Amino acid sequence: MRGADITQEELFSYRTLEARIPQKHPLRKLREVVDLLLATLNDEFDTLYARRGRYSIPPERLLRASLLQVMFSIRSERQLVEHIDFNLLYRWFVGLTMDDEVWDHSTFSANRDRLPNERISRLFFERVLALAEWKKLLSDEHFSVDGGRNPTVNFKGEKSQLAFLGHALMENRNGLVVDAQITRATGTAEREAAQAMVKRTIHKPGATLGADKNYDTHDFVTAMRRCKVTPHVASKDKGSAIDGRTTRHDGYRKSLKTRKRIEEVFGWAKNVGPLRQTKFRGLKKVAAQTIFTFAAYNLTRMGAIL
């Protein structure tokens, strides 16, 4: 017998929000991991708020919501709040019940200096890396480096303009970002940022670093060798800073091949994440967004590996 298309509103729901989320949904595993990471930042969150006054929206919920925005390519915070309001999966991930009111989109702007600021983004990024290291997903021997700005526009020959560069240092075993830095775009910014990240992150003598031709300069190659890092940079046709002592080895060719995987990082950050055209102004805000986006990429990548 044909059923009637009649909707009858129910006053009560007899299924919990938890029960509506499929047990094998990937966000379940991600929620467990994110909750664990955020718990380690509890003391840091306490320093961001006064001891007296009105209760804030829990910072953990704001950060979970920001992760959803990055991972699901949600264009704006206004749209993010709308999605959380009607999407039960998003409500559950953020930590709201079916009846909880969603905060206003302006809450993100009001909390911009606190969440996620550059320090919180960096700490969250480091917690993700600590988990990856505990899972033995990181290499300490082979790395790649690159920087990115605008993926489609060729600025050659045009008038100089203010821009930022995002830089990433990737370990080659599983393609995870192990360090990130944001600078103003200059002719030497990529190499300077790479040197800073290498000094912070690479500690094993003899480690290799793959990079494109932009890094093939005598100053950069010399700096890497001083850090006891072998520079596997793509050699220029003329005036290369490396010679056959480096290029003749199979490891050099493998580094150049693996190096191209770092382009996947920037591709994800621009096409899935928000870095194709950032809405923020100022180095600190762009840095916070970029580092947080790389942390989200690592979580996504780790979910595919584990």
C-alpha positions in Angstrom: 0.0 0.0 0.0 1.3 3.4 -0.9 2.4 5.6 2.0 1.1 9.1 2.3 3.5 12.0 2.0 2.5 13.6 5.2 5.0 15.1 7.6 4.1 15.1 11.3 6.3 17.0 13.6 7.4 15.1 16.7 7.8 16.9 20.0 10.5 14.5 21.3 13.3 12.6 19.6 14.1 9.1 20.9 17.5 8.8 19.2 20.5 10.6 20.5 22.8 12.7 18.3 25.6 10.2 19.0 23.4 7.3 17.7 22.8 9.1 14.4 26.5 9.2 13.5 27.7 6.0 11.6 30.2 4.1 13.6 32.6 3.9 10.6 32.3 7.5 9.6 35.9 9.0 9.3 34.9 12.0 11.5 34.5 9.7 14.4 38.1 8.7 14.4 39.2 12.3 13.7 37.1 13.5 16.7 38.8 11.1 19.0 42.2 12.3 17.8 41.3 16.0 17.9 39.9 15.7 21.5 43.1 14.1 22.6 45.2 16.8 21.1 43.0 19.7 22.4 43.2 18.2 25.9 47.0 18.8 25.9 46.3 22.5 25.3 44.0 22.9 28.2 46.5 24.9 30.3 47.2 27.1 27.3 43.5 27.8 26.8 43.2 28.9 30.5 45.7 31.7 29.9 43.6 33.2 27.2 40.6 34.0 29.3 39.9 36.0 32.5 39.0 34.1 35.7 35.9 36.2 36.1 33.0 37.3 33.9 30.7 35.6 31.5 31.5 32.1 30.3 32.9 32.0 26.8 32.2 29.6 24.0 34.6 26.7 24.7 37.7 27.2 22.7 37.7 23.5 21.8 34.5 24.0 20.0 35.7 27.0 18.0 38.8 25.0 16.9 36.8 21.9 16.0 34.6 24.2 13.9 37.6 25.8 12.3 38.9 22.3 11.3 35.5 21.6 9.6 35.8 24.8 7.7 39.3 23.8 6.4 38.6 20.2 5.7 35.2 20.7 4.0 36.1 23.8 2.0 33.5 26.0 3.6 34.0 29.5 2.2 33.1 31.7 5.1 32.4 31.7 8.8 28.9 32.8 8.2 28.4 29.8 6.0 30.2 27.6 8.6 27.7 28.6 11.3 24.8 27.8 9.0 26.2 24.4 8.2 26.7 23.6 11.9 23.1 24.6 12.6 21.4 22.2 10.2 24.1 19.5 9.8 23.8 17.0 12.6 27.2 15.5 11.8 28.9 18.9 12.2 26.9 19.5 15.4 28.2 16.3 16.8 31.8 16.9 15.8 31.9 20.4 17.2 30.3 19.2 20.5 26.8 20.6 20.3 23.5 18.8 21.1 20.6 18.9 18.7 19.0 21.7 20.8 22.0 23.9 21.4 22.1 27.3 19.9 24.9 27.9 17.5 27.0 31.0 18.2 26.9 34.0 15.8 29.5 34.0 13.0 30.9 37.3 14.5 32.2 35.2 17.4 35.1 34.1 15.2 36.1 37.7 14.4 35.8 38.6 18.1 38.1 35.8 19.1 40.6 36.2 16.2 43.4 37.4 18.4 43.0 34.3 20.6 41.8 31.5 18.4 43.4 30.4 16.4 46.3 32.9 16.7 49.7 32.0 15.5 50.8 30.6 18.9 47.8 28.3 19.3 48.0 27.2 15.6 51.7 26.4 16.1 51.1 24.5 19.3 48.3 22.5 17.7 50.5 21.8 14.7 53.2 20.5 17.1 50.8 18.3 18.9 49.8 16.7 15.6 53.4 16.1 14.8 54.0 14.6 18.2 51.2 12.1 17.6 52.7 11.3 14.1 56.1 10.7 15.7 54.5 8.5 18.4 52.9 6.5 15.6 56.4 6.3 13.9 55.2 8.1 10.8 58.0 10.6 10.5 61.4 10.3 8.8 64.4 12.1 10.2 66.6 11.4 7.2 64.9 12.7 4.0 63.0 16.0 3.6 61.7 18.3 0.9 61.1 22.0 1.0 59.0 24.4 -1.1 57.2 27.7 -0.9 53.9 28.9 -2.5 52.1 32.1 -3.3 49.5 32.4 -6.1 48.9 29.1 -8.0 47.6 30.6 -11.2 49.0 34.1 -11.7 52.4 34.7 -13.3 53.8 37.9 -11.7 56.9 38.0 -13.9 57.4 41.5 -15.4 54.6 43.0 -13.4 54.8 45.8 -10.9 55.9 44.7 -7.4 53.1 44.2 -4.9 52.7 43.2 -1.3 52.3 39.4 -0.9 53.0 36.6 1.5 54.8 33.3 1.0 53.9 30.1 2.7 56.8 27.7 3.2 56.6 24.0 4.1 59.2 21.4 5.1 58.0 17.9 4.4 59.4 14.6 5.5 59.6 12.1 2.6 58.4 8.9 4.2 54.7 9.7 4.4 54.5 13.3 3.1 53.7 15.0 6.4 54.5 18.7 6.9 57.0 18.9 9.8 57.6 22.7 9.8 56.0 25.7 8.3 56.8 29.4 8.1 55.2 32.5 6.5 57.1 35.4 5.2 56.7 38.5 3.0 57.5 37.6 -0.6 61.0 38.7 -1.6 63.5 37.3 -4.0 65.3 35.4 -1.2 62.4 34.6 1.1 62.1 30.9 0.1 65.8 30.2 0.8 65.9 32.1 4.0 62.8 30.4 5.3 64.2 27.0 4.3 67.4 27.7 6.3 65.4 28.6 9.3 63.2 25.5 9.1 66.2 23.3 8.6 67.9 24.7 11.7 64.7 24.2 13.8 63.8 20.8 12.6 66.5 18.7 11.0 69.0 17.4 13.5 70.4 14.2 12.0 73.8 14.7 10.2 73.7 13.6 6.6 69.9 14.1 6.2 68.9 15.1 2.6 66.8 18.1 1.5 65.1 18.0 -1.9 64.2 21.4 -3.5 63.5 23.0 -6.9 65.9 25.1 -8.9 65.1 28.3 -7.0 67.2 26.9 -4.2 70.2 26.1 -6.4 72.4 29.0 -5.2 75.9 28.9 -3.8 74.8 30.6 -0.6 72.0 28.2 0.1 74.0 25.1 -0.8 76.8 26.2 1.5 74.4 27.0 4.3 72.9 23.5 4.1 76.3 21.8 4.2 77.2 23.9 7.2 74.1 22.4 8.8 75.4 18.9 7.8 72.4 18.5 5.4 72.9 17.2 1.9 71.3 19.6 -0.6 69.4 17.7 -3.2 68.4 20.7 -5.2 67.3 20.5 -8.8 70.4 21.7 -10.7 70.3 24.7 -13.1 71.4 24.3 -16.6 74.2 26.9 -16.1 76.0 28.0 -13.0 74.7 25.2 -10.7 75.9 25.2 -7.1 76.1 21.4 -7.1 78.1 19.0 -9.3 78.5 15.4 -10.0 79.6 14.6 -6.5 75.9 15.0 -5.6 74.0 14.4 -8.8 75.6 11.0 -9.6 74.0 9.2 -6.7 70.7 7.3 -6.9 69.6 9.1 -3.7 69.7 12.4 -5.5 67.4 11.2 -8.2 65.0 9.7 -5.6 64.9 13.0 -3.7 64.0 15.0 -6.8 61.2 12.5 -7.6 59.8 12.5 -4.1 60.2 16.3 -3.8 57.2 16.7 -6.1 54.9 15.3 -3.4 55.2 18.6 -1.6 53.2 20.1 -4.4 50.3 17.9 -3.2 50.5 19.7 0.1 50.1 23.1 -1.4 47.5 21.8 -3.8 45.4 20.5 -0.9 45.9 23.7 1.1 44.7 25.8 -1.9 42.0 23.7 -3.4 40.5 22.0 -0.3 41.8 24.5 2.3 41.5 28.3 2.3 45.0 29.3 1.1 44.2 29.9 -2.6 43.1 33.4 -1.6 43.3 34.2 2.1 40.8 36.6 3.5 43.1 37.8 6.3 45.4 40.8 6.3 48.7 41.0 8.2 51.5 38.5 8.6 50.4 37.1 11.9 46.9 36.3 10.9 48.0 34.8 7.6 50.6 32.8 9.5 48.0 31.5 12.0 45.7 30.4 9.1 48.5 28.7 7.1 50.0 26.8 10.0 46.5 25.6 11.1 45.8 24.5 7.5 48.9 22.4 7.4 47.9 20.8 10.7 44.6 19.9 9.2 46.4 18.5 6.2 48.5 16.3 8.4 45.5 15.0 10.2 43.8 14.2 6.9 47.0 12.5 5.6 47.5 10.5 8.8 43.9 9.3 8.6 44.6 7.9 5.1 47.8 6.2 6.3 46.6 4.6 9.6 
